[in-house]
């Protein structure tokens, strides 16, 4: 028993070493890539704010800012350029700081020169380097992870060492998987309770489906739900 408890403590300690930066992602931010990998956003079902766990140290993100404007019965978006940025953080929460436009017209005039920042939990601005992740080819169905890797190999302003980021990300993912494995018995017991009855089972299946879909599909699904009310 003592040995198992000691192992558990050691594993929990490893999480604080490798995955202690929490990036808060509001609904208006479309997080496209994290350290050349697809994002793994976490948060409550239908929540407008998600989080992305990052390893301590240097990280690279790719995103677009997409504020939404209500126009009578329609909703329209403005789109920033595809921004690639790198920053360093340790054991902290990191928040996007973006401008709030009063109208779609104002957003379309100003968003291409987006003035944005990252700040920690105390509100202090985090130093970063940013660039536009350009693609001269087809803009639909872009492979952002591959583009970010190519950008890094070419040594852009916001480039990171490819081998370092891949190794760090894999270590962080391994720690997360281990943490989930430890929590699995509790999670299974919770699922068994929640899925009693046909309605509960259907809800669980819906939640599972939603969590497996892409971030863009989640946003479209939430809009569809609003339209049904």
N, C-alpha and C positions, 0 to 999 in steps of 0.2 A: 504493500500500500504506500509506504513512504517513497519507494523508488518511483512509482507511477506519479505521485504528487509532485516529486522533484522534477520529473521530465515535463510535466504539464507547465510548471512555473518557468522552466527554461524555454519552452516553446513560446509561451506568452511573452517572455522577455524579448525573444527574437523579433516579434512583430513590431515592438517599439523601436527596434534598431533599423528595420528595413522598410517600414510602411507607415511613417508618422506624419506625412503631409496630407491634409485633406483639402482638395480643391472644390470649392462650392460653385456649382454651375446653375445659374438661373435659366428660366425657360427661354429667354431671348438669345442665349448663347448656344450655338450649335457646335458642340465639341466634336471635331472630326477625327483627330488622331492624338494619341498620347505616347510619346517616346516611340514613334513609328509603329504603334499597335492601335487597334480599334479600342475606343473607350469602354470601360466597364462601369457605367454609372449605377449608383445605388440611391435608393430613396423609396419613400412610401408610394403605393399605387396611386397614380393620377396626381402625384405631387408636382408642382411647378418648379421646385428646386431639387436638384440632384447633387450628389457628391461623387468625386473621383479620388480614390486613394492613390497616392504617389509615393515613391521611395524618397527618403531623405537625400538631399544633395541637389544636383543639377537635373532639371527636367525640361522637356520640350513639348509644347502643345501646338495644335493647329485648330483654328476655329473661325467661325463667321458670327458676326453680330447681326441678329435678325429681329429688330423691334417690330411689333404688330400694332396696327392702327385700325380702329373700328370706324367704318364709314357707312352709317345707317345699317343696312342689312348685310354688309360685306366686311370682310377683314382683309387688309392688305399689309404686305411686309416691305421693308426696305432691307437691302442686303449690303453688308460691308464687303470689302475684298477678303480673300482667304488669307488669314494672317497666321504666320508661323513665328513662334517666340520661344525663347529659352530663359529660364530663371533658376535661382537656387533658393531653397528653403529647408529649414530643419524643424521638426517637431512642432508644426504650426498649422493653423487654418489659413487658407488663401482664398481671397474673394476677388471677383472681377469688379472693376469700377468703370462704368461706361456712361456716356451722356444719355440724358433722357430728353428726347425730342418732343416738341409740342405738337408737331403735325407730320404727316407723311411727306409733305413738300419740303419741310425743313430737313427731315432725315435724308431724303434723296439728294439734297444739295450738299450736306456735310458728311455723310457717312463714309464716303470714299477716302476721306482724310481723317479717319476715326482717331479721336483722342481718348485713349483708354489706359488703364493701369491695372496692376495687381496690388492688393494690400493684404497685410496680415490681420490677425484677429484684433490687434490693438489699433488698427487703422493706419499703420505705417506703410508707406509705399515701398514695394519690393523692386529692386533694380532688375531690369530685364533688357534683352535685345530682341528686336522684332524686325520682320521683313514680310513682304508679300510672297506667298507661295504661288508662283505664276505657272500657268499651263497654256501653251499656245495652241493646243489641240482642242478636242471636243471637251466641253465643260460638264456634260452630263455623264454620270457614272464614273467620275474620276476615282482613281486608286490613290487616295490621299496618303496612305501609309507608304506606298512605293514612291510617291513623289517626294515625301519627306526624307526618305532614305537617300534618294538621288540628290536632293538638295544638300544634305549633310556631306555626301561624298564630294560634292563640288565646292564645299567650304564657304557657304553663304554667311551673311552677317549673323544670323541666329543659328548657325550650324552647331551640332554637338558631335562628339566622337561616337561613331556608329557602334563600335564594339563595346564601349563602356555602357551606353544606354541599353543595348540589348541584354547585356549580362545583368545589369541592375534591375531591369524590368522582369527578367526571368526569376531572379531571386525574390523579388516582391511578390510575384504571382505564386511562387512555391510556398511562401509564408502564408498567403491568403488561403490557398488550398488546404494547408495543414490546419489552419484555424477553423475552416469550415468542417474538416473531418472531425475535429474535437467536439464541435457543436452539434454534429449530426444526430446523436442519440436524442438530445433534447428537441431538436427540430422535428424529428420523426414522431416523437410523442405529441408535439403540438399539432402536427398535420393530422394525426389520427383523431384528435379531439375535434379539430375544425371541420373535418370532412364527414362528420356524422350526418346522415340524411342526404337526400338527392340534391337539394338546393345548395348545401354547403359544398358538396363535391363539385357542382357546376361552377361555383364561385372560385374554388381553388384552381380548377382547370383554366378559367378565364385569367386569373392572376398569373398562372404559369405561362400561358400564351403571351400575355402582355409583356412580361419581363424578358421574354426571348426575342421580341421584335426589335427592330432598329429604333433609334431615337426619333427619326422622322416619322415612322409608322405610328409610334406612340402619340406624337403630337396630332397626327391626322385622326387617330382614334378618339382622342379627347375632344377634338372639334366636333366629330360625328356625334358623340354623346351629348354635347351641349345642344346640338341641332335637334335632338330627339325630345328635349324637354319642352 
